[in-house]
């Protein structure tokens, strides 16, 4: 079946550097993508979303890039801070069905 | 403040007992969802509801039941038929189904011994 996958389960980044979290999706019909941040023991928090008619969208310190040719989604976090330590999930949607969630990437910030 | 509340935060039960997890939202959202999360894993959909008095099974509905008698409330019952109920349970809501941001509650950690 269709699924959303992540390339790396854990990513370690030096504080102050930029972080890039990747996500692969397999359904070319997906038209909505969303990133969430989940801190330990808490519910996921919305970060940013993007629709398939866009290639890039920017928020505060975050950028999401969508490459439909290779079915790839990435989340870039600028100037990573200790508070960015969390698990990051991507999710996709097509045909207004449910969000399909990836397994998550744990981001570790090194001091 | 608008948001989703789940109670309690921690819940302990003996094996064989049914337990009901509460989820309330004051965002006036039509759609509500229940997810299960196991340690180090992603989210798996248990049940969802697009509108009052209607709900649909998700990917792992066996051993669970829900009701949606009010727009604001979507309680989840973990029955004794659920073989491995210990998990972190998350409730969410959204304006509509599908391509909408889902707002999550703080979660309930259920431990069954």
Interface residues (C-beta under 8 A of the other chain):
Chain A: X31 X32 X34 X36 X41 X42 X43 X44 X45 X46 X49 X51 X89 X93 X95 X96 X97 X98 X99 X101 X102 X103 X104
Chain B: X4 X33 X41 X42 X43 X44 X45 X48 X58 X88 X90 X92 X97 X98 X99 X101 X102 X103 X104 X105 X106 X107 X109
